[in-house]
């Protein structure tokens, strides 16, 4: 009788930094254990119990955690890349990211609700409250104090702080770009900014003192000797502008980084959209219908003995047609009308060998200059193929296809007429027509359209704004 494998039991154990990679630990019990930094990469931990455990910086890359119980565990900085976690229980587990001083981001830090984020939020809240209270205090002092010396002193301090604040922000705005360019290390930028602000504020304080302040402080010394001594230590007030300047510079730098990230993301999205459009166009590039190839090869086979010259002609035409469809780059979405018509004529000549006198065709371009315009590749061949399949093939007598290219009221028209059965009123567009509609939508948006008509004659009409075509043709030349 085989011994049943017993699961590993290590409840309440300290296993920090241990390596359990690629081990079979199915059903193991690590509850209440300290597993910080442990390596479980590639391990089988199905049905394992890792409840109430410390798993900070643990790695579970490519591990099997199906139906594992990790409730009430600390998962800070845990790496579960590629892990199978179907059915795993993570109830009441913390899955945050630990604080790293190198990743200090003010808004993100406050939102993180970590102890550092809470401390920063408390400090900012206290400073804001203290600043608001100081503004109210000085304002009330000016309003309610009857002593003219104190009123003048408060007015002087308010004016100095307003002027200092305005110029501090302006200096940061004008010097931020220069600091980013000239100084590589961030802490040296803040140090240089602090030095510049200190010089400015000292200059502002000295200038205002000799212009206005010496009279106020002279009167203050007479009435309030102790308060005058306190206010004479004006150099301490440079700390405020230094803090404000560095905070504004930090916010401006984070904002510019965010703008760059957004721009990069927008650029990536544009590239993705461009790639998506190209992929869709590649998928919509018309290819010769396999049934056409089968029919053509069967016709050649039947003609080999009956009419060898005809069989040779059809083989050469078929070869020419396939050189056109396979001899161009997949990412080349445009070609001249002249080349498109040549391809269509070759296709019709192949079909004429098969249908004989039952198929007549005509290709007409009203203005020879239109032949040089660039239009989407394979835009006419699927329509001509549909005209044969759903029109000419259903006629007992002679059928005719007319391909006509003309310009009217600033629009280029590419029309395919046939004398086969009319379009049904309730007929939905087939794959060939839908693919052309989608291609036109991708390339021209609302500047192109495809319409099916039964009156005055049966036709499929593609209309493209000529100005858009000419613009595209100029860009490709």
HELIX and SHEET records of a PDB file:
HELIX    1   1 UNK A  101  UNK A  103  5                                   3    
HELIX    2   2 UNK A  106  UNK A  112  1                                   7    
HELIX    3   3 UNK A  115  UNK A  144  1                                  30    
HELIX    4   4 UNK A  148  UNK A  182  1                                  35    
HELIX    5   5 UNK A  186  UNK A  208  1                                  23    
HELIX    6   6 UNK A  209  UNK A  213  3                                   5    
HELIX    7   7 UNK A  214  UNK A  223  1                                  10    
HELIX    8   8 UNK A  225  UNK A  231  1                                   7    
HELIX    9   9 UNK A  234  UNK A  237  5                                   4    
HELIX   10  10 UNK A  238  UNK A  284  1                                  47    
HELIX   11  11 UNK A  290  UNK A  306  1                                  17    
HELIX   12  12 UNK A  308  UNK A  326  1                                  19    
HELIX   13  13 UNK A  337  UNK A  355  1                                  19    
HELIX   14  14 UNK A  356  UNK A  358  5                                   3    
HELIX   15  15 UNK A  368  UNK A  372  5                                   5    
HELIX   16  16 UNK A  381  UNK A  390  1                                  10    
HELIX   17  17 UNK A  392  UNK A  394  5                                   3    
HELIX   18  18 UNK A  431  UNK A  444  1                                  14    
HELIX   19  19 UNK A  445  UNK A  447  5                                   3    
HELIX   20  20 UNK A  466  UNK A  476  1                                  11    
SHEET    1   A 2 UNK A 334  UNK A 336  0                                        
SHEET    2   A 2 UNK A 374  UNK A 376 -1                                        
SHEET    1   B 5 UNK A 359  UNK A 365  0                                        
SHEET    2   B 5 UNK A 399  UNK A 408  1                                        
SHEET    3   B 5 UNK A 411  UNK A 418 -1                                        
SHEET    4   B 5 UNK A 459  UNK A 465 -1                                        
SHEET    5   B 5 UNK A 448  UNK A 453 -1                                        
END                                                                             
